[in-house]
Every structure is written in structure tokens, then in C-alpha cells.
Amino acid sequence: MDMNEALMALDNPIRRRILVWLKDRSNFPPPLPEHADVDGVCVGYIQEKAGVSQSTISTYMSLLKRAGLVASERHGRFTFYRRNEPAIRTFLDRLGGEIGQGGHSSEDIDE
């Protein structure tokens, strides 16, 4: 995981809120019956809750995905997103090590 990319993805309050919202599926309307077994939330629901345009939510989700913080799955014409919990844990562990405990050399911070 590129720490700088993850930090840039989180440098926006709406993107941070999206990660919090995705932690609990009940933050969104129930899925359509044909998507009941899909792990994740339809991007349209995320867009509606965030109150931003379709192009903005696409950019936001793309940044979160490129940073490795979310994963996506396509079902027909719908894209579903979910948190990438292992990557989020890794990010938080590394961030704590780099900033909180000083456990990494300064060269590691740029990775």
C-alpha cells in the first residue's frame, strides 16, 4: 500500500465519511432483491447519501480504490463497493508506526 496515496484519498471529509458509512450496511437503503447476496453497497446509494454528482462520486470512489481502501465488484450495470478491511488495518498500523511510535526510518515514510 502506498501511504501517500492513501493519505491523499483520505484528505477529503466526504471520502472519509464514505469509509465510515461503508462499515455498516444499514447506513444505506436495502439492496434490490436481485442484489441481496452482493457484498457491498451500490455506488448510487453512496452518491445519494454523499449528496454529490455522479462524476464526483466516481472520482472519489476511484481514489479510494486506487489507494486500496475499498474494493469494487460489478454486477451488470451496477458497481458495488465495500471496505478493504485488511488494507485499512495495514494502513492504520503503518501510520501509527510512522507517526505515533517512530518505528520506521524516514525513508520508509515515502513508500
Short mmCIF file of the C-alpha atoms (twelve columns), coordinates in Angstrom:
data_MODEL
# 
_entry.id   MODEL 
# 
loop_
_atom_site.group_PDB 
_atom_site.id 
_atom_site.type_symbol 
_atom_site.label_atom_id 
_atom_site.label_alt_id 
_atom_site.label_comp_id 
_atom_site.label_asym_id 
_atom_site.label_seq_id 
_atom_site.Cartn_x 
_atom_site.Cartn_y 
_atom_site.Cartn_z 
_atom_site.pdbx_PDB_model_num 
ATOM 1   C CA . MET A 1   0.000   0.000   0.000   1 
ATOM 2   C CA . ASP A 2   1.267   3.439   -0.927  1 
ATOM 3   C CA . MET A 3   0.880   5.520   2.222   1 
ATOM 4   C CA . ASN A 4   0.925   8.838   0.374   1 
ATOM 5   C CA . GLU A 5   -1.835  7.694   -1.964  1 
ATOM 6   C CA . ALA A 6   -3.945  6.536   0.987   1 
ATOM 7   C CA . LEU A 7   -3.387  9.819   2.812   1 
ATOM 8   C CA . MET A 8   -4.362  11.797  -0.285  1 
ATOM 9   C CA . ALA A 9   -7.508  9.689   -0.673  1 
ATOM 10  C CA . LEU A 10  -8.417  10.496  2.928   1 
ATOM 11  C CA . ASP A 11  -7.727  14.210  2.511   1 
ATOM 12  C CA . ASN A 12  -11.407 14.926  1.947   1 
ATOM 13  C CA . PRO A 13  -14.168 14.812  4.576   1 
ATOM 14  C CA . ILE A 14  -16.708 13.177  2.258   1 
ATOM 15  C CA . ARG A 15  -14.302 10.387  1.289   1 
ATOM 16  C CA . ARG A 16  -13.567 9.783   4.982   1 
ATOM 17  C CA . ARG A 17  -17.311 9.693   5.709   1 
ATOM 18  C CA . ILE A 18  -17.838 7.190   2.893   1 
ATOM 19  C CA . LEU A 19  -15.367 4.832   4.563   1 
ATOM 20  C CA . VAL A 20  -17.219 5.215   7.864   1 
ATOM 21  C CA . TRP A 21  -20.609 4.676   6.206   1 
ATOM 22  C CA . LEU A 22  -19.389 1.551   4.405   1 
ATOM 23  C CA . LYS A 23  -18.510 -0.014  7.744   1 
ATOM 24  C CA . ASP A 24  -22.219 -0.565  8.427   1 
ATOM 25  C CA . ARG A 25  -24.511 -1.648  5.571   1 
ATOM 26  C CA . SER A 26  -27.524 -0.277  7.462   1 
ATOM 27  C CA . ASN A 27  -26.331 3.259   6.633   1 
ATOM 28  C CA . PHE A 28  -27.821 2.694   3.174   1 
ATOM 29  C CA . PRO A 29  -31.176 1.564   1.770   1 
ATOM 30  C CA . PRO A 30  -31.625 -2.191  1.447   1 
ATOM 31  C CA . PRO A 31  -30.333 -3.686  -1.793  1 
ATOM 32  C CA . LEU A 32  -32.698 -4.652  -4.562  1 
ATOM 33  C CA . PRO A 33  -33.762 -8.319  -4.306  1 
ATOM 34  C CA . GLU A 34  -31.544 -9.299  -7.238  1 
ATOM 35  C CA . HIS A 35  -28.513 -7.841  -5.405  1 
ATOM 36  C CA . ALA A 36  -29.314 -9.168  -1.930  1 
ATOM 37  C CA . ASP A 37  -26.332 -11.538 -1.984  1 
ATOM 38  C CA . VAL A 38  -23.812 -8.924  -3.192  1 
ATOM 39  C CA . ASP A 39  -21.153 -7.926  -0.666  1 
ATOM 40  C CA . GLY A 40  -21.044 -4.147  -0.820  1 
ATOM 41  C CA . VAL A 41  -23.099 -1.039  -1.454  1 
ATOM 42  C CA . CYS A 42  -24.271 0.195   -4.848  1 
ATOM 43  C CA . VAL A 43  -22.459 3.349   -5.901  1 
ATOM 44  C CA . GLY A 44  -25.824 5.040   -6.492  1 
ATOM 45  C CA . TYR A 45  -26.677 4.681   -2.797  1 
ATOM 46  C CA . ILE A 46  -23.276 6.089   -1.846  1 
ATOM 47  C CA . GLN A 47  -23.787 9.019   -4.219  1 
ATOM 48  C CA . GLU A 48  -27.243 9.752   -2.813  1 
ATOM 49  C CA . LYS A 49  -26.028 9.709   0.792   1 
ATOM 50  C CA . ALA A 50  -22.978 11.854  -0.011  1 
ATOM 51  C CA . GLY A 51  -25.082 14.390  -1.898  1 
ATOM 52  C CA . VAL A 52  -22.605 14.792  -4.742  1 
ATOM 53  C CA . SER A 53  -22.801 14.370  -8.508  1 
ATOM 54  C CA . GLN A 54  -22.258 11.083  -10.317 1 
ATOM 55  C CA . SER A 55  -18.925 12.268  -11.713 1 
ATOM 56  C CA . THR A 56  -17.744 13.394  -8.270  1 
ATOM 57  C CA . ILE A 57  -18.656 10.107  -6.598  1 
ATOM 58  C CA . SER A 58  -16.922 8.206   -9.410  1 
ATOM 59  C CA . THR A 59  -13.765 10.228  -8.817  1 
ATOM 60  C CA . TYR A 60  -13.996 9.767   -5.054  1 
ATOM 61  C CA . MET A 61  -14.518 6.016   -5.272  1 
ATOM 62  C CA . SER A 62  -11.735 5.689   -7.835  1 
ATOM 63  C CA . LEU A 63  -9.314  7.464   -5.482  1 
ATOM 64  C CA . LEU A 64  -10.336 5.256   -2.553  1 
ATOM 65  C CA . LYS A 65  -9.990  2.146   -4.710  1 
ATOM 66  C CA . ARG A 66  -6.613  3.141   -6.146  1 
ATOM 67  C CA . ALA A 67  -5.412  3.722   -2.573  1 
ATOM 68  C CA . GLY A 68  -6.581  0.191   -1.742  1 
ATOM 69  C CA . LEU A 69  -9.067  1.319   0.904   1 
ATOM 70  C CA . VAL A 70  -12.126 -0.049  -0.919  1 
ATOM 71  C CA . ALA A 71  -12.776 -2.870  -3.353  1 
ATOM 72  C CA . SER A 72  -15.385 -2.906  -6.080  1 
ATOM 73  C CA . GLU A 73  -17.471 -5.550  -7.770  1 
ATOM 74  C CA . ARG A 74  -19.504 -5.097  -10.923 1 
ATOM 75  C CA . HIS A 75  -22.929 -6.709  -11.325 1 
ATOM 76  C CA . GLY A 76  -24.446 -5.873  -14.676 1 
ATOM 77  C CA . ARG A 77  -24.578 -2.115  -14.933 1 
ATOM 78  C CA . PHE A 78  -24.139 -1.599  -11.182 1 
ATOM 79  C CA . THR A 79  -20.890 -1.218  -9.249  1 
ATOM 80  C CA . PHE A 80  -20.782 -2.170  -5.583  1 
ATOM 81  C CA . TYR A 81  -18.143 -1.004  -3.120  1 
ATOM 82  C CA . ARG A 82  -17.019 -2.390  0.202   1 
ATOM 83  C CA . ARG A 83  -14.244 -1.526  2.617   1 
ATOM 84  C CA . ASN A 84  -10.959 -3.362  2.215   1 
ATOM 85  C CA . GLU A 85  -10.559 -4.146  5.914   1 
ATOM 86  C CA . PRO A 86  -7.106  -5.814  5.704   1 
ATOM 87  C CA . ALA A 87  -5.726  -2.820  3.791   1 
ATOM 88  C CA . ILE A 88  -7.305  -0.352  6.231   1 
ATOM 89  C CA . ARG A 89  -5.745  -2.234  9.172   1 
ATOM 90  C CA . THR A 90  -2.354  -2.227  7.430   1 
ATOM 91  C CA . PHE A 91  -2.648  1.494   6.726   1 
ATOM 92  C CA . LEU A 92  -3.546  2.295   10.344  1 
ATOM 93  C CA . ASP A 93  -0.733  0.081   11.679  1 
ATOM 94  C CA . ARG A 94  1.828   1.719   9.404   1 
ATOM 95  C CA . LEU A 95  0.535   5.201   10.165  1 
ATOM 96  C CA . GLY A 96  0.783   4.513   13.889  1 
ATOM 97  C CA . GLY A 97  4.296   3.168   13.455  1 
ATOM 98  C CA . GLU A 98  5.478   6.069   11.364  1 
ATOM 99  C CA . ILE A 99  3.895   8.891   13.318  1 
ATOM 100 C CA . GLY A 100 2.905   7.579   16.722  1 
ATOM 101 C CA . GLN A 101 5.771   5.307   17.642  1 
ATOM 102 C CA . GLY A 102 8.518   6.418   15.287  1 
ATOM 103 C CA . GLY A 103 9.209   2.783   14.437  1 
ATOM 104 C CA . HIS A 104 10.181  3.388   10.805  1 
ATOM 105 C CA . SER A 105 13.070  5.258   9.296   1 
ATOM 106 C CA . SER A 106 12.310  8.465   7.435   1 
ATOM 107 C CA . GLU A 107 12.930  6.665   4.128   1 
ATOM 108 C CA . ASP A 108 10.015  4.292   4.853   1 
ATOM 109 C CA . ILE A 109 7.565   7.171   5.158   1 
ATOM 110 C CA . ASP A 110 7.827   7.990   1.457   1 
ATOM 111 C CA . GLU A 111 6.810   4.484   0.394   1 
# 
